[in-house]
Amino acid sequence: MAAHEPMTTEHIWRAVATERATLAELLTSLPEAAWDHASLCADWRVRDVVAHVILSARPNLGSILVNLIRARGDLHRLIRDTAVRHARRRTTGQLLAELRDSVDARIAALGTTPADRLMDVLVHGQDIALPLGIERTMPVAAARAGIQRVWEVGAPFHAREKLGGLPARGDRRPVDRR
């Protein structure tokens, strides 16, 4: 598949599996202390981000509703708090095993798509790697599919509103920033 061609749903799910598997490989080599290192996600440690990636691979509507009530309707709080609770209740070995078990999961929570799963694991792989000084390369086709999803979906990113006036790559025209 050429990097400029849109990914099919099958290609997206394969890319999700690859990203989860390579993230598990990266995590296997980390010392225990690195799991408690701050990630790029505000107030999330590496282990909390891993828990989030695991939970996003196996959404449970009942649990989501209970935790949404617990989070007083705040979706961001729901996501953070459930990941932190999950991480606290598991050892590093258990988290790693759960991530490995999730590699081939092909479930997208209600209101999300396979492209959301891909974008999520790509971004969170960087949230883990960058603060630890680890280079984690994104495959071009997967990165394009992820950024396309960010561009298409309004909330929570609002990319079109925030970046719509910026010139495209190679476009040298000035941007009116009034």
C-alpha positions, -999 to +999 in steps of 0.1 A: +000+000+000+014+034-010+017+059+018-005+084+000-034+060-005-062+060+021-061+030+045-089+005+044-105-005+077-085-038+075-053-018+070-062+004+100-069-026+123-036-042+112-018-009+120-035-008+154-022-043+161+013-034+150+014-003+172+001-021+202+026-049+197+056-026+192+045-006+223+045-038+243+080-045+230+092-011+240+076-014+275+092-048+280+127-032+281+118-005+306+130-006+341+103-006+368+109+030+377+102+042+342+066+029+345+060+056+372+077+084+351+054+113+340+040+109+305+031+138+282-005+135+294-010+159+322-011+140+356-006+106+339+023+083+345+035+058+319+015+030+336-017+052+335-013+057+297-007+020+292-039+013+312-058+037+290-045+019+258-056-014+273-091-001+283-097+015+249-092-020+234-120-035+255-147-009+261-175-019+284-207+002+280-219-006+315-186+003+331-184+035+310-218+047+321-210+040+358-177+058+355-192+087+336-216+092+365-187+089+389-169+116+368-200+138+370-204+137+332-168+149+324-155+127+297-119+137+302-121+129+339-138+096+331-110+086+308-082+097+332-097+083+364-106+049+350-071+045+336-054+056+368-077+032+389-069+004+365-032+011+367-032+012+405-048-022+407-023-040+385+014-048+386+036-038+358+037-074+346-001-076+346-004-044+326+022-057+301+003-090+298-030-071+293-015-049+266-002-080+248-036-096+251-052-065+235-030-065+204-055-081+181-086-066+196-109-050+170-134-032+191-142+005+188-163+020+216-197+035+207-192+067+188-156+059+178-140+043+148-110+020+140-092+052+130-098+066+165-081+035+179-052+040+156-048+077+163-051+070+201-023+043+201+000+064+179-004+095+201-001+076+234+030+057+222+046+091+218+032+103+252+051+074+267+083+074+246+092+111+244+095+119+281+117+088+285+140+100+257+130+071+234+125+076+197+093+059+185+088+062+147+053+063+133+046+045+100+037+072+074+004+056+062-007+051+098+003+086+108-016+100+078-047+080+088-045+092+124-041+129+114-069+126+089-092+114+117-081+143+140-089+167+111-123+151+104-137+147+139-146+181+156-143+176+193-122+173+212-095+185+188-112+211+167-083+209+142-102+226+114-110+256+135-075+258+151-054+251+120-077+257+090-060+290+081-024+276+081-008+271+047-005+235+034+030+220+032+049+237+004+024+267+003+044+298+008+016+323+009+014+345+040-014+337+065-036+365+077-035+362+115-058+391+124 
